[in-house]
Amino acid sequence: MRTMRVLISVVLIAGCGGGAPASPTSIAASTPTASPAPTASPTPVASRAIQSASPRATQVALPTGRVLFYRLTAGNIEEYFTIKTDGTEEQALFTAEGCGCAHFSPDGTSVWTMGPTEHGTWSFSTMRHDGSQREVISPPIETLSLAQPVATADGQRIAFAGWDDTDPSRDGLYIASPDLTDLTFVMATPPGTVAVEPFAVTPDGSRVLFFNETGPFEGTTHAGDLFVVDSDGTNLRRLNPAGTKVGFVDWPVGSLSPDGRQVAFGVDDDVFVADLGGGEARRLTNNPGYVWAVSWSPTGEWITYTRQYGTTSVVSLVRPDGSDDHEISPNDPSAEAAAAVWSPDGAYLLVQRADATNPAGGRNLWIMDLAGSYIGQVTHEPADYGQYSWAPIQP
């Protein structure tokens, strides 16, 4: 679990760097390596029959694209990579600790993360999918650090969490264009808050959605509330129902609908949808089992979520009106799936799949269709995976 709370070290590989702070505290980076360090590409999945313990596994033409992910290693080190959906061209980018701080830009042409500035702060950083052309963009305020960039669908307005070790009154939410020249303070971090983290900006850039962590709550380590606020700092409104808290489980706590009018999120055992324009949140599901990794499809037709049954996770789908709620992955520890991410066209899901052949445990990333069939394996190293995103293939 992570909400910008602990950054211990960052190792820069292939000329790139990243990290995510827990709060305005000191940050240390290790010495960058001298040259790129790509990993060996696994055997392409498309060239061999897919072997699986699941009877629903099949072999079809794999959808194209490129995946960005981190693989958690011993010592909780996050190793960031990009890879093609057929399992080829795995490229190492950088390593970090307590970060969860990289994703593709809205158009899929670059990786967005954060990196060290020449002023000793941290700010918005971009790079190509192979780690080249890395750039760290410093904000107009030299003592200000920026993290967790999330943008409008066209990438023209980006929201950040910001902090300033020299002036805590600057801690809070910001919004800007990609070059940061028009950086604007949206609102200060509320008193008593552990951290604020933006997770979406409406398509017109007029509203920012963010998670306000308030601390442990009824067994949830990182709990808090979802808010929407106008980009000028007005009309702040909580979205989760009164008396509830939203839990942060290493994935964005909410997902904006493609039209920017609604947000989907999980509270305990249920999926909710709230209209940004007003009104109470509506419950879509009503089944036992903790809900997390809620995500709206790019087409707007489905919402996917993961339901936890004890130690077993199951990927599910539900319509935005609450109809057709159903599980699609096996409720079976030997072939379970979790934390689904949509393909750019909304036709497939990228999931973590349990590896029944590995006695030490661990998962790999697989592509699943909307019927729940595993159609292709992306990674081939059982581990804990996190913060992955899927973009069209770029040159």
N, C-alpha and C positions, 0 to 999 in steps of 0.2 A: 504494500500500500504506500502511496506517495502523494503528497500535495505540496510540492515546493518546500520541503522542510529540511532535507539533509543533503548537502553536497560536500563530499570529503575530498575527492580528487577527480581530475580529468586527464586522460592521456590522449594527446592529439596524434591521429594517424592520418596519413595521406593529406596533410596540411589542413586539418579541420579540428574543431574543438567544440565542446558543449558542456553543459552542466545545468543543474536546477537547484536553487537554494531553498531552504526551508523557511527562512526568514532573513531579514537584513543582518547577516552574520558574516564572518570572515570566510573567504573562499580561497582555496589553494589549487594551483594547476601544476602538473608535473611537466617535465621537459618533453617537448614534442620529438617524435622520432624523425629521422632524417629523410625518410623516403616512404612512398606508399607501401602498404602491406596487405595486398589482396589475399584472400583465402582461396584455396583450391576449389574449383567448381565441382559439385557432385555430378554423378552420372545423370544425364537428362532423363526426367521421368517420362517424357513423351516417347523415348526410344525403347522402352521396355514395358512389359506387362506389369500392372500394379498388383503387388501382393498385399493382402490385407486380411486381418482376422474377421473383419465385418462381412457378412454375407451380402450387404448392400453395396460393397465396393464395385466399381465398374470402370471401364476404360473408354473415354471419349476424347475428342479433340479438346485440348485445354484452352481456356480463355487466355488471351494474351495480357500482359501487363508487367509491372515491376512492383516489388514489395519492399517496403522499408520496415525493419524490425530491430529489436534488441534481443540478444540471447544472454540470459543471466548465468554467470559462471560462479565458481567457488569464491567466497568472500563477498557475494552480492555485487559483483562487478557487471555492469551492463556493457556488452559489446554490440555496437551498432553496425548493421549491414544493409545493403540492398541486394536484391536477387530477382531474377526473372521468375515468372510464375511456373515455368517448366523446370525450375531447379538449377538453372545454369547461371553463370556470371555472378556468383556471390562475391561481393566486394566489401571489404572492411572499411569502415569510415572512422570511428573513434570509439573510445571506451569512456565510461563515466560511472559514478557511484551515486545512488539516490537521486537519479535524474529524471528519467521518463520524459525526455525533453526533445524529441525529434519527430517530425512528420512531414509528409510531402506538402508542397505548396498547393493551393487549390487547383491549379492547372497541371500539376504533376511534373513540371519541368525542373524543379529543384527541391532540395531538402531544406526545411526550416528548422533551426535549432537556436542555440545561444552560444556565444563565445566571448573570450576576454577582450576588452578594449585596451587602448593605449593609456587609459586613465586609471587602470586598476579596477574597473567595474566590469559588469557583464551586460551584453546587449544582443539584439537581434542579429542572427548570423544565417547566411545562406550558402549553399554549395550545390554542385551538380551531384547526380546520383552515384558517381564514382569517386566523390570526395574532392574533385578538382574545382577550381574557380571559387574558392572559399572567400567570403567577405563578411566582416563584422561591421555593422553600421552603428556608429555611436550616436546617442541621443544628444539634443542640444544642451542639456544640463549634464556637465561632465561628471558629477557625483552620483547621477541616477543610474540604476541598473534596471534592465527590462528582461522579462522572461515570459514563457508560455504564450507565444504568438498564435492567435486564432483570427481568421479573416472572413470577409465577405466572400461570396462565391466567385467573384471576379478578382479577388486578391488586392483590391485597391484600398480597403480600410482594414487595419489590423489592430486588434485589442491586445493589451499586454498587462501583466502584473508588474508593478514597479516598486522599488524601494531605494532609499537613500540613507546610507550609514551616517551622513552628516546632518540630515534633516528629516526626522521621522514623519513630519507633516506631509512629506511628499509620497509616503507609502500609500499605494492604492491602485486603482485601475486607470489605464491610459488608452488612448486611441490615436492612430496616426496613419499616414500613407506609408508605403514601403520604404521611402528614403528618410523617414522620421523628421523631416524638416518642419512639419506642422503638428508635432506631438502635442496632444491636448490632455490635460488632467480631467478625468471623468468624475472620480469621487475618491475620497480618502478611505483607507481601511477602517471599518467600523471598530469602535473600542471593544476590547475583550475578544477580538477575533484572532485565531491562530494564523490564518492565511486566507487570501482571496485568490481565486484562479478563474480567469475567463475561459469559457468553453465554446462560445459561439458568438457571431455577430450577424444580425439580420442582413438580408441581401442588399438593402438600401443603406446600410451602415448607420441606421438611426438608433439601434438598440444593441446593448451588450448583455449577454447572459453570463452569469458567473456563479461559482460555488463559494460560499462563505463558511469556512470551517470554524466551528465553535468548540471543538474538543470532543472527548469521549462521551458516548451516550448509550446507555442500556446495552453494553457489550460491544458497541461499534467503536473502534479506535479513532477513526477519522470521520466524524459526523458533523453535519452542518445543514445549511439551507441553500436552496436555489433562489436566485434573484434575477430580475430583469431591470435594467435601468436605461433611460435614454442616454444617448451619447453626450449630451450636455450636462449630465448628472441629475436630471430631474426625473420624476415619476418612478422612483424606486419601489419595487413590488416583489414580495415573496411569492414563489410559485408552488412550493410543496404545501400540502394541507396543514392547517393549524394543529399543533400538538405532535407533529411528526418531524423526524430528522432524516436527511439523506446520507447514506454511507458512501465514502470514497473507497473503491476497491481497485486502484491502479488503472482505471479507465475513466474517460470523461463521464461525469455524473449525469449528463443529459445530452439530448440530441435534437437539433433543430429540424423542423420539417423543411422540405425543399423550398416551399413558398415563403418560409420565414414567419409564418403566422402562429405556429404552435411549437411546443417543446415536449418531448417524451422523456420520462425518467422513471427510475424504480424507487419505491419506498417499501422496505421490508419485503413482503411476499407479493407485491403487486406492481404492475406497470400503470403509470398515470400519464395523462396528457393534459396540458394546460394551454389555454389561449393567451397569447401575449397581450392581447387587447383588453383582457379583464375576465372576471368570472372565476369560479372555483375549479380546481383541477378535477378531472374525471378519471375514475378507476376503469381500466380496460380489462384487467384480469382478476381472477379470484381463486387462486389455488395455493396450496402450501408449498413452501420452498423459497429460500431467499433469492431475490431478483437482482441482477446486475448486468453490466455491459449492454445497456439499452441503446439501440441505434436505428434511426429512420432510414429507409431505403432511398437511394437517389431518385427513384421514380415516384416516391410518395405512397406506393401501394401497400407497403408492409412496414412493420416495426419488428426487429429481431431483438431477442433478449436471452440471457442465460439464466436458467433456474437451477439452484443448488439443492440437491437432496442429500443431506449429510455431506459425504465426501465426493459424491458423484454429481457432475454438472451435465446439463442437457440444454441444447440450443433450441429455441422455440420461435415461432412466428405468430403475429397477431395483426389484424387489420386495424387501421387508425380509429375505426368506430367501435372496436372491441370484438368484432365478429371473427370467426375462423381462427380462434386461438388454438394452437396445436404445437406439440413437440415434434422435431424432425430428426434429431440425433438419437442414437440408442441410449436408453437409461441403463447402461452397462459399463462398469469401471474399465473393462478391457477395450472398449471402443468409444468412450465418451468424447464429447467435444465441448468447447467453451469459447466465450468471448469472440463472437462472430463479427467480422468486418466486411462491409459490402464491396463488391467489385464496382468499378466506375459506372457500369451499365445497369447495376441492380439485379443482375441475373444469377449471381453466384455469391457465396460467402467464403471468406478465409477464416479458418478456425484453428484453435489448438486442439490436437487430437492425441489422446493417450496412446502410448506405445506399449502394447502388451508383450512385445518381444524383448523389452529391456528390463531386466530384473531390478535395476537401480531406479526405475521410474523415469519421469521426464516425458515431454511431449514433442511433437513436431507440428509444423504448420501444413495444413492440407486445404485444398479447395473442395468445397461441398456445394452441390446444387440445392435448389429450394425444396426438393423432395427428401433431402437428407442423405443422399448418396455421396460417398467420398469419391471424387473423380480424378484427383491428382495430388501428389505429394510435392511440396515446395522445398522444405528443409529436410536435412538428413542427419541431424545431430540432436538426439533427445536431450531436452533441457527445459528450463522455464523460459517462455517467450512473452514479450510484452510490447505495448505501444506500437503495434504494426499498422501500416496503412497501405493501400493498394492504388496505384496510379497507372494510367496507360503507358505503354512503352514509349520512351523518349530517346532520341538519338544521343 
